Amino acid sequence: MDEKYLCGQMIKQVHDDLEKRANNAMRKQDLTFTQVSALLTLLNFPEQKATLKELEKALHVAQSTTVGIVNRLEHKGLVNSFGDPSDRRIKLVQITPEGKQCCRQAQDNMKATEASLLSPLTEEEQKTFISLLRKVSKNLN
């Protein structure tokens, strides 16, 4: 088989391994990679608050999945959800100080995992690899 057809499979394998490592590292915090992704996403919104619909779009998951993620995070005290005062049909989600602390720990884990991922590459290869990933990712969006 032509190597270009294996590229997607290799990317998936790398993704799966990174997600497994992340889940193992975050297990101590009783969090999953997906939950931390939601917390990190909230950090990028103004006032670290987003509508459920905005969070759904940013995470690229279904509404029901987003509701489940938010419910679990709220149960753990990492986010608060509440109705928009100007329109009760809109549900807002905001990260709590405890959620921000989890993000700091997760970011430390992510840096260590990324360093491990890139460790077999020279500094120049790392720059090229990241540049090529950005180019491919930009083309897909």
C-alpha positions in Angstrom: 0.0 0.0 0.0 1.2 3.5 -0.8 2.6 5.3 2.3 0.4 8.4 1.8 -2.6 6.2 2.6 -1.0 5.2 5.9 -0.6 8.8 7.0 -4.1 9.1 8.5 -3.7 5.8 10.3 -0.4 6.9 11.8 -2.0 10.2 12.9 -4.8 8.4 14.5 -2.4 6.0 16.3 -0.5 9.1 17.6 -3.7 10.7 18.7 -5.0 7.6 20.5 -1.7 7.2 22.3 -1.6 10.8 23.4 -5.2 10.6 24.6 -4.4 7.4 26.5 -1.4 9.0 28.2 -3.5 12.1 29.0 -6.3 10.1 30.5 -3.8 8.1 32.6 -2.2 11.3 33.8 -5.5 12.9 34.6 -7.0 9.9 36.3 -5.5 11.1 39.6 -7.7 14.2 39.2 -10.7 12.1 38.3 -10.8 13.8 34.9 -10.8 12.7 31.3 -9.0 14.2 28.3 -12.4 15.4 27.0 -13.4 17.0 30.3 -10.0 18.9 30.5 -10.4 19.9 26.8 -13.8 21.5 27.8 -12.1 23.3 30.7 -9.2 24.6 28.6 -11.7 25.7 25.9 -13.6 27.7 28.5 -10.4 29.5 29.5 -10.3 31.0 26.0 -13.8 32.6 26.1 -14.4 36.1 27.5 -14.9 35.9 31.3 -14.1 32.2 30.9 -17.8 31.7 30.2 -19.6 30.4 27.1 -23.0 29.3 26.1 -23.6 25.6 25.8 -24.0 26.0 22.0 -20.6 27.8 21.8 -18.9 25.1 23.8 -20.5 22.4 21.7 -19.1 24.1 18.5 -15.7 24.6 20.0 -15.4 21.0 21.1 -16.9 19.6 17.8 -19.2 17.3 19.7 -23.0 16.8 19.8 -25.2 18.8 22.1 -26.0 15.7 24.2 -22.3 15.0 24.6 -21.6 18.6 25.7 -24.5 18.4 28.2 -23.0 15.2 29.7 -19.5 16.8 29.9 -20.8 19.9 31.6 -22.9 17.9 34.0 -19.9 15.8 35.1 -17.7 18.9 35.4 -20.4 20.7 37.4 -20.8 17.8 39.7 -17.0 18.0 40.4 -17.2 21.7 41.1 -15.1 22.6 38.1 -17.8 24.6 36.3 -21.0 26.4 37.1 -23.9 26.4 34.7 -26.8 28.8 34.8 -29.5 30.4 32.6 -28.7 33.6 30.8 -30.4 36.4 32.7 -31.6 38.0 29.4 -32.8 34.8 27.8 -33.5 31.8 30.1 -33.5 29.4 27.1 -29.7 30.0 26.8 -27.5 28.0 29.2 -24.2 29.5 30.2 -21.2 27.6 31.5 -18.3 29.2 33.4 -15.2 27.7 34.8 -14.6 27.9 38.6 -11.3 28.6 40.4 -11.0 24.8 41.0 -11.5 24.3 37.3 -8.7 26.8 36.5 -6.4 24.9 38.9 -7.1 21.6 37.1 -6.2 23.4 33.8 -2.8 24.4 35.2 -2.1 20.8 36.2 -3.3 19.5 32.9 -1.2 22.0 31.0 1.9 20.8 32.9 1.0 17.2 31.9 0.4 18.2 28.3 3.8 20.0 28.1 5.6 16.8 29.4 3.7 14.6 27.0 4.4 16.9 24.1 8.1 16.9 25.0 8.1 13.1 25.1 6.3 13.0 21.7 8.9 15.3 20.1 12.0 14.0 21.8 13.2 11.7 19.0 13.3 14.7 16.7 16.0 17.3 16.4 15.0 21.0 17.1 14.9 21.6 13.3 12.8 18.5 12.7 10.4 19.6 15.5 9.9 23.0 13.8 9.3 21.4 10.4 6.9 18.8 11.9 4.9 21.5 13.7 4.8 23.7 10.6 3.6 20.8 8.5 0.9 19.8 11.0 -0.3 23.4 11.0 -0.4 23.4 7.2 -2.4 20.2 7.0 -4.7 21.2 9.8 -5.4 24.6 8.3 -6.3 22.9 5.0 -8.8 20.6 6.7 -10.7 23.5 8.4 
